[in-house]
Amino acid sequence: MKVFTALLIITSSTLAADFKKDIQPILEKHCYECHSEKAGKKKAGYVFDDLETFQKDINPKGAIVPGNPAESHLFIVVADAEHEAHMPPKDNLSSREIETMREWITEGAGLTKDAPKMTPTAGLAKKDLPPIMTWTNFEGKKIKAGFVRLEGENVILRMPANAQEVPYAMSKLDAASQQQAKDSAQ
C-alpha cells in the first residue's frame, strides 16, 4: 500500500503543469504580441510577462480563478473559439495547450514551483463524481465530462476540473453523443 501511495504521489507531481516550463511558452507564443511589457502593449489591461502584474489577475474575482477554469475569463476566451472575445483573435491554441492551461488553473494557477496546488474536487467523494465520458458536438469537438441527467432539451454534464454542472443543448451534440445521453438517462 505504501508503494502504491508513493507511486501515486510521484505520478501526480510529474503531471502538474509548471508555469515557467508549460504556461509561459504558451502565453509568449500566443499572447505577448498584445499583452506584454516587452511589446509595450497592455491590451485590456493584461500583461503576461510581468509576473508581479500578472499575479494580480489571479484571484477569485480575477481573469484567472485558481482551481476553476470554467470561471476563469482567460481560459474561457482561449478555449472557446466561438466566444465573442476569443483570443488570440486570428488563431486558436492547440487542444494540448488548452488542456495544459486548464490543468494549471485547476491546480491553483501558481506562478512558481513551490506555489500551493489546489484541487477543487478534493472535497467531493469519488462516488459523487460521475464517470468521465467523451461527448462530441456537431462540429466534431470533444468534451470530457460526466453525465448527470437530462433536463428538458439539455444534457447536464459535470465538468471534471471543478465538478460544476453545465447544461449542454442536446441539439448541439452529434447523433452518437445524443444517444449516449439518452442511454445514460435510463
C-alpha positions in Angstrom: 0.0 0.0 0.0 2.9 2.4 0.8 4.5 1.7 -2.6 1.2 2.4 -4.4 0.7 5.7 -2.4 4.3 6.7 -3.2 3.7 6.0 -6.9 0.5 8.0 -6.9 2.3 11.0 -5.3 5.2 10.8 -7.8 2.8 10.4 -10.7 0.6 13.3 -9.7 3.5 15.6 -9.1 5.0 14.8 -12.5 1.7 15.6 -14.2 1.4 19.0 -12.7 1.6 21.9 -15.1 4.5 24.2 -14.3 4.1 27.9 -15.1 7.6 28.6 -16.4 8.0 25.4 -18.3 4.5 24.8 -19.6 2.3 28.0 -19.4 4.8 30.9 -20.1 5.8 29.5 -23.5 2.1 29.3 -24.5 1.5 32.9 -23.4 4.7 34.0 -25.1 3.7 32.3 -28.4 0.1 33.4 -28.5 -0.3 36.5 -26.2 2.8 38.5 -25.8 2.3 40.4 -29.0 -0.6 42.3 -27.4 -0.2 41.7 -23.7 3.4 42.2 -22.6 5.9 44.8 -21.3 8.3 43.6 -24.0 5.9 44.6 -26.8 4.9 47.7 -24.9 1.2 46.7 -25.1 -1.2 46.1 -22.3 -4.5 45.5 -24.2 -7.5 45.2 -21.9 -5.0 45.9 -19.1 -3.5 42.4 -19.3 0.3 41.9 -19.1 1.6 38.3 -19.0 5.4 38.9 -19.0 5.4 41.0 -15.8 4.7 38.3 -13.2 4.0 40.9 -10.4 1.3 42.5 -12.5 0.1 39.1 -13.8 -0.3 37.8 -10.3 -2.9 40.5 -9.6 -5.2 38.9 -12.2 -5.0 35.5 -10.4 -7.7 35.6 -7.7 -11.3 34.6 -7.0 -12.6 37.6 -8.9 -9.8 37.9 -11.4 -9.2 36.8 -15.0 -7.9 33.5 -13.6 -9.8 31.9 -10.8 -7.5 29.5 -9.1 -8.9 26.0 -9.1 -11.7 26.9 -11.5 -11.1 27.1 -15.3 -14.8 27.4 -16.0 -14.9 30.7 -14.1 -11.6 32.0 -15.5 -12.2 34.6 -18.2 -8.7 34.0 -19.6 -9.4 30.3 -20.0 -12.8 30.8 -21.5 -11.7 33.2 -24.2 -8.8 30.9 -25.3 -10.7 27.6 -25.1 -14.0 28.7 -26.7 -13.4 29.5 -30.4 -17.0 30.8 -30.6 -16.6 33.3 -27.7 -17.2 36.9 -28.8 -13.9 37.9 -27.3 -12.0 34.8 -28.4 -8.2 35.1 -28.1 -5.9 35.1 -29.9 -8.1 36.9 -32.4 -6.8 35.2 -35.5 -5.6 31.9 -34.2 -6.5 29.1 -31.8 -4.5 27.3 -29.1 -4.0 23.7 -29.8 -6.1 21.2 -27.7 -2.9 20.3 -25.9 -2.2 23.9 -25.0 -5.8 24.4 -23.8 -5.6 21.2 -21.7 -2.3 22.4 -20.2 -3.8 25.7 -19.2 -6.9 24.0 -17.8 -4.7 21.8 -15.7 -2.6 24.7 -14.5 -5.7 26.7 -13.4 -7.3 23.6 -11.8 -4.1 23.1 -9.7 -4.2 26.7 -8.4 -2.6 28.8 -11.2 0.7 29.1 -9.3 3.5 31.1 -10.9 6.3 29.3 -9.1 7.1 25.6 -8.5 6.5 25.9 -4.7 3.1 27.6 -5.1 0.4 25.5 -3.3 -1.7 23.2 -5.6 -5.4 23.4 -5.4 -7.8 20.6 -6.2 -11.4 21.9 -6.3 -12.9 18.4 -6.3 -10.9 17.3 -3.2 -14.0 17.8 -1.0 -16.1 15.6 -3.2 -16.2 11.9 -2.5 -15.3 9.7 -5.6 -18.9 8.3 -5.6 -20.2 11.9 -6.1 -18.3 12.3 -9.4 -19.9 10.6 -12.4 -17.6 8.6 -14.8 -16.0 10.9 -17.3 -17.2 10.3 -20.8 -16.3 11.8 -24.2 -19.0 13.8 -25.8 -18.8 15.2 -29.4 -20.6 18.2 -30.6 -21.9 18.6 -34.1 -18.7 20.4 -35.1 -16.6 17.4 -34.1 -15.1 19.0 -30.9 -14.7 16.6 -28.0 -15.9 17.4 -24.4 -14.8 15.3 -21.5 -17.4 15.4 -18.8 -19.6 13.1 -16.6 -23.4 12.6 -17.3 -25.6 13.9 -14.5 -29.1 14.0 -16.0 -31.4 15.0 -18.9 -33.3 18.2 -18.3 -35.7 19.3 -21.0 -33.7 19.7 -24.2 -30.4 19.8 -22.3 -28.0 17.1 -21.1 -26.5 18.2 -17.7 -22.8 17.5 -17.7 -20.4 17.6 -14.7 -17.1 19.1 -15.6 -14.1 17.1 -14.1 -12.0 20.2 -13.4 -14.3 21.8 -10.9 -17.3 19.4 -10.5 -19.6 22.2 -11.9 -22.8 21.1 -13.6 -23.2 22.6 -17.0 -26.3 22.4 -19.2 -25.5 21.5 -22.8 -28.1 21.6 -25.6 -28.8 18.1 -26.9 -29.2 19.6 -30.4 -25.5 20.7 -30.3 -24.3 17.2 -29.8 -23.7 14.7 -32.7 -26.1 11.7 -33.0 -23.8 9.3 -31.1 -23.5 11.7 -28.1 -27.3 12.3 -28.2 -27.8 8.6 -28.0 -25.1 8.3 -25.2 -27.1 10.9 -23.2 -30.4 9.0 -23.7 -28.8 5.7 -22.7 -27.2 7.2 -19.7 -30.5 8.6 -18.5 -32.0 5.1 -18.3 
